[in-house]
Amino acid sequence: MRPRLYLVTDTHLCGGPRGVVETALAAAKHGADIVQLRDHDATTRELAALAAELVEALEPTGVPLVIDDRLDVALAAGAAGVHLGQSDLDPVAARRIAEALGRHDFHIGWSVSRADEIRAADAMPPGTLDLIGIGPYRATPTKPNAPEPLGADGVGALISVARAGGVPAVVIGGVKQADVGGLVREGARGVAVVSAICGQPDPASATRDLRVALDEALARDAGEPA
């Protein structure tokens, strides 16, 4: 999968677990290609329950759910995959566990913020990673412990490195609708967002507007009619 619009949920911004489900479903129906459940404050039991609810809610839309950090929760809930950070389980080990359990189509994403991390991704066995998340583009309160913001130039440089490896990438970290055109000009082919959808008065409309802006920017970059 090469997602264009990737929603990362925030339980606080969504107004609680019920709001997460409602927001994710609205986004899935109006242009998001993939949804990631992220909630570092939830207990394992709470996270697993919410993940299972999201899997069931999203199933009719065909939009996959991945779980941030927690391979155990992703597997227990029947989610489509997991997204790992630099301090989480090694993606190679995660792939080995998923394969051992018969999850041969399991999605594994990995966050990167430096060129050497992308090169480490390229050095993994083929098929280990399905996606890398490049960021943060700018500082964001939804992930206060993130590395220093990359800005447009930094994102562009890392996208160039990622392209050589061939693993699809999305840009994450404070991305707003107004940023989409510039990020596409830097080489981005997908963006991941949190507050641009979560906590918005109308998540469905916010998703539609983001998707239209992204599709139009990609069409312009390719020299195609919008």
C-alpha positions in Angstrom: 0.0 0.0 0.0 1.2 3.5 -0.9 -1.1 5.7 1.3 -1.7 9.3 0.4 -3.7 10.3 3.5 -2.9 8.6 6.8 -4.8 9.4 9.9 -3.1 9.0 13.3 -5.7 9.3 16.1 -5.4 11.3 19.3 -7.9 10.2 22.0 -7.8 13.5 23.8 -8.4 15.6 20.7 -11.2 13.3 19.6 -13.0 13.6 23.0 -12.5 10.1 24.2 -12.6 6.5 22.8 -16.1 7.0 21.3 -14.8 10.1 19.5 -11.8 8.1 18.2 -14.1 5.6 16.6 -16.4 8.2 15.1 -13.5 10.3 13.8 -11.7 7.2 12.3 -14.9 6.1 10.6 -15.6 9.6 9.2 -12.0 9.8 7.9 -12.2 6.3 6.4 -15.4 7.2 4.5 -14.1 10.5 3.2 -10.5 9.9 1.9 -8.2 8.4 4.5 -6.3 5.4 3.2 -5.1 4.0 6.6 -5.8 4.7 10.2 -3.3 4.4 13.1 -4.5 4.1 16.7 -2.2 6.0 19.0 -2.9 6.4 22.7 0.1 6.3 25.0 -2.1 7.0 28.1 -4.4 4.0 27.7 -3.8 0.8 29.6 -3.1 -2.3 27.6 -6.6 -3.5 28.2 -8.2 -0.2 27.2 -6.0 0.0 24.1 -6.9 -3.5 23.1 -10.6 -2.9 23.6 -10.5 0.3 21.5 -8.4 -1.5 18.8 -10.9 -4.3 18.5 -13.8 -1.8 18.3 -12.0 0.1 15.5 -11.2 -3.1 13.6 -14.9 -3.9 13.5 -16.0 -0.4 12.7 -13.5 0.0 9.8 -14.0 -3.4 8.3 -16.9 -2.4 6.0 -14.8 0.6 4.6 -11.8 -1.5 3.7 -9.5 1.0 5.4 -6.9 -0.9 7.4 -6.1 -0.1 11.1 -2.6 -0.2 12.5 -1.6 0.2 16.1 1.2 2.5 17.3 4.1 0.8 19.1 2.2 -2.2 20.4 2.7 -5.4 18.3 0.9 -7.4 21.0 -2.2 -5.3 20.9 -2.2 -5.2 17.1 -2.0 -9.0 16.9 -4.5 -9.6 19.7 -7.1 -7.2 18.1 -6.7 -8.5 14.6 -5.4 -5.2 13.3 -3.8 -4.9 9.9 -0.4 -3.9 11.3 1.7 -2.0 13.6 3.8 1.2 13.4 7.0 1.2 15.3 9.3 3.9 16.6 13.1 3.9 16.9 12.9 2.8 20.6 10.3 0.1 19.9 10.6 -3.6 18.9 13.0 -4.1 16.0 10.9 -4.3 12.8 12.8 -7.5 11.8 11.7 -9.2 15.0 8.2 -7.9 14.5 8.1 -9.3 11.0 9.4 -12.7 12.3 6.7 -12.8 15.0 3.9 -11.9 12.6 5.1 -14.5 10.0 5.3 -17.2 12.7 1.6 -16.5 13.5 0.6 -16.8 9.9 0.1 -13.0 9.4 2.0 -12.9 6.1 0.2 -9.7 5.0 0.9 -7.9 8.3 1.7 -4.2 7.7 4.8 -2.8 9.5 5.6 0.9 9.5 8.7 2.6 11.0 9.4 6.2 12.1 12.5 7.9 10.9 14.0 11.3 11.3 17.6 10.9 10.0 19.2 9.6 6.9 21.1 6.9 8.7 17.7 5.5 10.0 16.5 5.3 6.4 19.7 3.5 5.4 19.1 1.1 8.3 15.6 0.5 6.9 17.1 -0.2 3.5 19.5 -2.7 5.1 16.7 -4.8 6.6 15.6 -8.0 4.8 13.4 -7.3 1.8 9.8 -7.1 2.8 10.4 -6.2 6.4 8.9 -2.7 6.1 5.8 -1.6 4.2 6.0 2.1 5.1 8.3 4.7 6.7 7.0 7.8 8.4 9.4 10.8 7.9 9.2 13.5 10.5 8.5 15.5 12.4 7.9 18.2 9.8 7.2 20.7 12.5 6.9 20.6 16.3 3.5 19.4 17.4 1.9 19.0 20.9 0.5 15.6 19.9 4.0 14.1 20.2 6.0 16.4 22.6 9.0 14.0 22.8 9.6 13.9 19.1 13.0 14.7 17.5 13.8 18.2 16.3 11.5 19.4 13.5 12.9 18.8 10.0 11.2 21.6 8.1 10.7 21.5 4.4 14.3 21.2 3.5 15.0 18.4 5.9 11.9 16.5 4.8 12.9 16.9 1.2 16.4 15.6 1.8 15.1 12.5 3.6 12.5 11.9 0.9 15.3 11.8 -1.6 17.1 9.2 0.5 14.0 7.1 1.0 13.2 7.0 -2.7 16.4 5.2 -3.4 15.4 2.4 -1.1 11.9 2.0 -2.6 9.9 1.8 0.7 6.8 4.1 0.5 6.9 7.1 2.8 4.6 9.6 4.4 5.5 12.9 6.1 4.2 13.4 9.6 4.4 16.1 12.3 2.1 19.0 12.4 1.1 18.7 8.8 -1.9 21.0 7.9 -3.8 21.3 4.7 -1.9 24.5 3.7 1.4 22.5 3.9 0.3 19.8 1.4 1.4 21.6 -1.8 4.8 22.5 -0.5 5.4 18.9 0.8 4.5 17.5 -2.6 6.9 19.8 -4.3 9.6 18.4 -1.9 8.8 15.0 -3.2 6.2 13.7 -0.7 3.6 11.3 -2.0 1.6 10.9 1.2 1.0 12.7 4.5 0.1 11.6 8.0 -2.0 13.9 10.1 -3.4 14.1 13.6 -4.9 17.5 14.6 -5.8 18.3 11.0 -8.6 15.8 11.4 -8.9 14.8 15.1 -10.7 17.5 17.1 -11.9 19.3 14.0 -15.6 20.5 14.1 -16.4 18.3 11.1 -13.8 15.5 10.7 -15.4 14.2 7.5 -15.2 17.6 5.8 -11.6 18.1 7.1 -10.7 14.7 5.6 -12.3 15.5 2.2 -10.6 18.9 2.0 -7.2 17.4 2.8 -7.7 14.6 0.3 -8.7 17.0 -2.5 -5.8 19.3 -1.7 -3.4 16.3 -1.8 -4.8 14.8 -4.9 -4.7 18.1 -6.7 -1.1 18.8 -5.6 0.0 15.4 -6.8 -1.7 15.8 -10.1 0.0 19.2 -10.6 3.3 17.7 -9.7 2.8 14.9 -12.2 1.7 17.4 -14.9 -1.8 15.8 -15.0 -5.2 17.5 -15.0 -6.3 18.1 -11.4 
